[in-house]
Amino acid sequence: MPLSPAFGRGLYRGDFQALPTLVYQVQGDDIRNVKSRFSRGDAVRSAQGGSVTLVNDRGYVEVCNGSRLDIVRATEGRVGYRAAFADVNNQLVSRGSVIFFVAKKKQSERFAVRTPDYTLEVVGTCFTLRPDVGGHVALSVKEGAVRTVFSEGDFRTIYAGQNLAYDLNANRYIIRTDGTIVDRKDVDIVPDIKKLRTYHRLCATTLAPGAEVTLDGRYIGTTPLAILQPAGAHTIRAEKPGYATLDTTVSIDSLAEESTL
């Protein structure tokens, strides 16, 4: 299926030290085809029904269900992404999404995202972009606030619990309240990238895909999946209706790059 562009080019200028971006978790059939480290100019695509979570010092991004993310810029001071959504065709809207959790920034840092209709200026927040009708892009803010600057120069601030969606009848974007708000302490669950650099890749697959996996008492997704974890022993539970539940302990070797369940 063709991809509909969501982010523009040319957001950033200047020379800064490159910002390492690691893959924390992958779900879907392509878990072994996604590399572990990304940089400027790279692109990552999630499998249909799957996801890829990228982490750097500016926060994390989760690319879901066939969506694609191009890294336009990734430096200490400035980060820029361009995304695309699969299966967008006029009134048909895909189920893909790109979820951003942006760490609180310093005065010298900049995080901005450009869509065909507006630019997002972000301080520190959690928000989701999804394909909308007519090739537009819908915004949903879950925490904090996002300043939205439209191409004609108008601007609005979208707050937690609000979303921005295109109204075909009014031929413009409108703000709605959906009431969905999250607390930062409940969202910021991805380990710091300094820790992730010392972690090792743990892969979990089952004969019947779609088994729900709990790792050390925390639900992490469905098989097949791969996730970075520290060396040592970890308890894993995999269960799916109609199949025997697996309860086991796996030990990740500190010298091994990957362990498999």
C-alpha positions, 0 to 999 in steps of 0.5 A, spaced: 500 500 500 502 507 498 504 511 504 501 518 505 506 523 507 505 526 514 512 530 516 515 535 511 523 536 510 527 542 512 526 543 519 533 544 522 540 547 520 546 547 524 552 542 526 550 538 533 553 532 536 549 526 533 544 523 538 544 516 538 537 512 537 536 505 540 530 500 538 527 498 545 522 494 543 519 490 537 512 487 536 510 483 530 513 478 524 519 482 523 522 482 529 529 480 527 529 484 521 529 491 525 536 493 526 538 495 533 540 502 532 538 508 528 541 515 526 539 521 521 537 518 514 534 512 517 527 509 516 523 504 521 517 501 519 512 497 523 509 491 521 501 490 520 499 489 527 506 490 530 510 496 533 517 499 534 519 503 540 525 508 539 529 511 544 533 517 545 535 522 550 529 526 547 524 521 549 521 515 545 517 514 539 512 508 538 511 507 531 505 502 530 501 498 525 504 499 518 506 506 520 513 509 518 518 514 521 524 517 517 529 520 522 530 527 519 534 530 524 537 527 531 542 531 534 543 534 542 539 540 540 534 538 535 530 532 533 526 532 527 522 526 524 517 525 518 512 519 518 507 516 513 501 512 514 499 506 510 492 504 507 490 512 507 486 513 501 481 519 501 475 517 506 479 510 508 483 511 514 488 506 516 489 504 524 496 506 524 499 511 529 505 514 531 506 516 539 511 521 541 513 522 549 517 528 549 522 529 555 522 536 558 527 540 554 532 545 556 532 552 553 537 551 547 533 544 545 528 544 540 523 539 538 518 540 532 514 536 528 511 538 521 505 535 518 502 537 511 497 542 514 501 544 521 507 544 525 507 542 532 512 546 537 513 541 543 516 542 550 515 536 554 509 532 552 505 525 550 501 526 544 499 521 538 498 522 530 494 518 526 491 519 519 485 523 518 480 523 513 482 526 506 489 525 507 490 530 513 493 528 520 489 528 527 493 530 533 491 527 540 494 530 546 495 526 552 499 530 557 502 537 557 500 541 551 502 542 544 503 549 540 500 548 533 502 553 528 498 552 521 500 554 514 496 560 514 499 563 520 494 561 525 496 558 531 492 554 537 494 550 543 492 543 544 492 541 551 491 534 555 485 531 553 484 535 547 484 532 540 485 536 533 481 533 527 479 535 520 472 536 519 470 535 512 463 539 512 467 545 515 473 544 511 477 546 517 481 543 523 476 543 529 478 542 537 474 536 541 475 534 548 475 526 549 477 527 556 483 522 555 489 525 560 495 521 562 500 522 568 507 523 566 509 518 571 504 513 568 507 514 561 515 515 562 516 507 563 521 506 558 528 506 561 533 511 560 538 510 554 544 510 558 541 504 561 539 501 555 546 501 552 548 496 557 542 491 556 541 485 551 536 483 546 531 478 549 526 475 543 520 471 545 516 467 540 510 462 541 508 456 536 501 460 536 502 468 535 499 473 539 500 470 546 500 475 551 507 476 555 508 478 562 516 480 564 518 480 571 510 482 573 509 487 567 505 486 561 509 488 555 505 485 549 504 479 544 508 474 541 512 475 537 516 480 540 523 483 542 525 487 548 532 490 551 533 487 558 539 487 563 543 481 564 540 476 569 534 472 571 527 474 568 521 471 570 516 470 563 509 468 563 506 467 556 498 465 555 493 465 550 486 462 550 486 455 548 493 454 549 497 451 555 500 457 559 508 458 559 511 460 566 519 460 566 525 463 568 530 466 563 537 468 564 540 473 560 548 472 559 552 479 560 556 477 554 551 475 549 547 480 544 541 476 544 537 471 548 531 467 545 525 464 549 
